[in-house]
């Protein structure tokens, strides 16, 4: 059972290839956002090229220097894919590196209830410490908004009724807004999420295997939990948004699954171990690490486990 010492040992010896231990081409050559805080971008889907796929050749870049000081946090107001919501804010952390430095990007997904600025608060100091010490190479972190007007619990998906199109917003609008006119290859892009965002990170990475080379789920789950009716009880939509059933799409990816030891929710308790077994049993060359971390289901868990996340992602970028 997850939460026992046996489970941790089982994970370490059977699954883990790495022990829990840079955009990204910036949106502009100087590493500045594509839109200032408070200003809406035009439709990224219409004016930016499609994000790079896994088949695109990797670009060669010089080594990434350590950050010279704390990173900066700004807000992009990115065009929404919803008719009843003009823009959705994306909170972006950019390390203090020389202008023009090409960095990977991590898309950080909140849970429900949750907000992107609260997720950024949970990880910023940890990012600064890692990147200024030189222990890990810097990367950009972009935290988009995943709440909806018609459905409060969006699962980071597109609604069957078309009223909350969060997956489309992230894939078609957020990625080009953060990365700029020359999108990154999949190997320089990752998605990480907490709780509902942990489900969303796994689901998006498996539904779009050409976009994300790595994903990490923190206290997430891997089957559909849809109290807001995003999928409208459509069995085909449910199947298409069930990470448990999409494990073969993880072929060649790096995957980190962390679960809190004191998890009270049966929706989440034991999910990391079960999903890890599915990934292992698919025999599809997944570079997998999963284990339990101290703590409960809270932002403190995100903060405390994020050094592990940073170290894992750094090994893959």
PyMOL commands that set and color helices and strands:
alter all, ss='L'
color gray80, all
select helices_A, chain A and resi 5-15+44-47+116-133+166-179+186-188+196-207+235-240+243-245+247-250+271-281+299-316
alter helices_A, ss='H'
color red, helices_A
select strands_A, chain A and resi 72-79+87-94+105-109+140-143+189-194+214-218+254-260+287-293
alter strands_A, ss='S'
color yellow, strands_A
deselect
rebuild
show_as cartoon
